[in-house]
Amino acid sequence: MIVVKVKKGEAIDKAVKRLKKAMDKEGIIKHLRDTRYFEKPCVKRRLKSVRARSRARSIARRQALAATMPRI
């Protein structure tokens, strides 16, 4: 459980910002978004595969670009 104590004289928006940062670091927001709706296991696998392919293409593109660029 995340606890954010508001210091005396501190603005509420700063405390909320610290809370959001802590929740993001813990992965709570991502987990909530992922579990918001039920996904069938086959759909999860398909999306995971699509993301992996996209990531691999991006890395390959970056490496190919780096190979053609002269090093300084």
C-alpha positions in Angstrom: 0.0 0.0 0.0 1.4 3.4 -1.0 1.2 6.2 1.6 2.0 9.8 0.8 2.1 12.1 3.7 1.3 15.7 3.0 3.8 18.0 4.7 2.7 21.1 6.5 2.2 23.9 4.1 2.7 21.7 1.1 0.3 22.1 -1.9 -2.1 19.3 -2.5 -1.2 19.1 -6.2 2.4 18.3 -5.3 1.3 15.5 -3.0 -0.9 14.1 -5.7 2.0 14.3 -8.2 4.2 12.3 -5.7 1.3 9.8 -5.3 1.0 9.3 -9.1 4.8 8.9 -9.4 4.8 6.3 -6.7 1.9 4.4 -8.2 3.6 4.5 -11.6 6.8 3.1 -10.1 4.9 0.3 -8.5 3.0 -0.5 -11.8 -0.4 -0.1 -10.2 -1.9 2.1 -13.0 -0.6 -0.3 -15.7 -2.0 -3.3 -13.9 -5.4 -1.6 -13.5 -5.5 -0.8 -17.2 -4.5 -4.3 -18.2 -7.2 -5.9 -16.0 -9.9 -3.4 -16.7 -11.6 -5.8 -19.2 -11.3 -9.5 -19.6 -9.1 -10.7 -22.4 -9.1 -14.2 -23.6 -5.8 -16.0 -23.3 -5.4 -16.4 -27.1 -5.9 -12.6 -27.5 -3.3 -11.9 -24.9 -0.8 -14.2 -26.7 -1.6 -12.6 -30.1 -1.0 -9.1 -28.7 2.2 -10.1 -26.9 3.4 -11.5 -30.2 2.5 -8.4 -32.1 4.3 -6.2 -29.6 7.4 -8.4 -29.7 7.5 -8.3 -33.5 7.2 -4.5 -33.5 9.9 -4.1 -30.8 12.2 -6.4 -32.8 11.6 -4.5 -36.0 12.4 -1.2 -34.2 15.6 -2.6 -32.7 16.7 -4.0 -36.1 16.0 -0.6 -37.8 18.0 1.2 -35.1 20.9 -1.2 -35.5 20.9 -0.9 -39.3 20.9 2.9 -39.0 23.7 2.8 -36.5 25.7 0.5 -38.8 25.4 3.0 -41.8 26.2 6.1 -39.7 30.0 6.9 -39.3 31.2 7.0 -35.8 32.8 10.2 -34.6 
